[in-house]
C-alpha cells in the first residue's frame, strides 16, 4: 500500500476521529484493520483491531491484538497476519 493510499484509507475509515494517535496501514481481509502509532517512541509495532471497534484504546489489554514490534521486518517476511 502506497503512502497516499494509507492516508486515504485512514481518512475514509475515520481513524483520526476514533483513534487519533494511530494510522490504519492495512487490513487482514477479515474485517480487522492493522494499525501503527502516528508518532512517539513506538512506531514499529502493529496491532490488529476490528474496524467497528469505535474509540477503544488499540493497545489496551483485551482490545487490539499485537501483531509485531518490528514493522519493517514483518513486511520483509511477507506480513503474515496469522489469519
N, C-alpha and C positions, 0 to 999 in steps of 0.2 A: 504494500500500500504506500503510495507516494505521500510526502508531507501535506500536499494540498488536499488529498483525499482524506487523510487523518483529520485535518482541521474541518473540512466539510462534514464529515461523518459526526464529529463531536458536536458541531453546531446543529445539525439536523436532529440528533438524538437528545438535544438539550442537556448535554453533560454539564456544561457550565452552570446551569440553573440548579441542578441537583447535586453535583459533585465538583465544585469549583476548583478544588486543588488537584483534580485528576484529568487525564486525557484518555479518551477512548482510542485505542490503537488497532483494534480489530475485533473479531468475534470468533466464536467456536462453531458457527453454523448450527447451533442448537438453542439459540435464544439467550445466550450469555455474552456479555462484552468482555474484552480484555483491556484492562486499564493500567496506566502508569501515572506516577505523580508528575505534575507540571513543573515543579521546581523543588528546591530544598535538597537535602543530603541524599535522599534515597530516590533516585530517578532511574534505577536499573531494575527494580522489582516490578513484576507483572502480577496482577490479580484478576481473577475471573469473577464476574458478578452478573446476576440475572438483570437483563436490561430493563425490567419492570420494577426494580427494587426501590425506586424513589430516592429519598435523600439519606439512605443508610450510609454509615461510615464504612467505606470499602475495606479498609484494613483492620476493622474491629473483629475480635474473635466471633466466629459463627456467622459472619456476614459475607465478606468476599473470600474466595478461595485463592490462596497463594499459589502461583504457578512457577515462578522463578525469581531469583535475585540477581540474575545475570542476563539482561535483555539481549545484549549482543551475542553472547554465547548460545543462548536459546535460539535466536534467529539463525545463527550459523549451523546449528544442529538440526534445523528443519522446523522449528517452532511447533513441536508436538503439544497439543492441548490436553492430551490424555483422554480424549473423548472420541 
